[in-house]
Amino acid sequence: EGTVRTFTTGTKVEDEIRKVVENTAAAFGAKATLSYTYMADPVINSDEQLVRIAQDAVSKLYGKEYLVDVPTMMGSEDFANYAAKIPAVFGFLGCRNESKGIVHVNHHEKFDVDESILPRGTAIMTQFAVDYLAKNAPEQA
């Protein structure tokens, strides 16, 4: 048994793993079958309009200097299951605060959140909602 995380969509990874499994078994005179279950889609911010609205919300409230490109990462995020069905955008709200000793990443035993950042996150989501509705809500008669 095992798990796979990939930035590739489609069946390419499954097909390659199947070849390795079957050929490895064949090399030892055996047969093997791969049972592959797709669990979660990768989080990919591919909706350009939503990405632009989110970035504009941050810029309006706090300035462009608060926008940071985060390197592609192998997150395991259930949010992707929602985003596969409805338009969505995923972002990070930094909660690191060295002056308070809040410096550990989320899976570290000493991870903590600087809760003083939460009102900013709420403001960004609110600005996003206002801007999204201004561009997409039907006109009232």
Secondary structure, DSSP 8 states (H G I E B T S, - for coil): ------S--SSHHHHHHHHHHHHHHHHTT------------------HHHHHHHHHHHHHHH-GGG-----------THHHHHTTS----------BGGGTB---TTSTT----GGGHHHHHHHHHHHHHHHHHHHS----
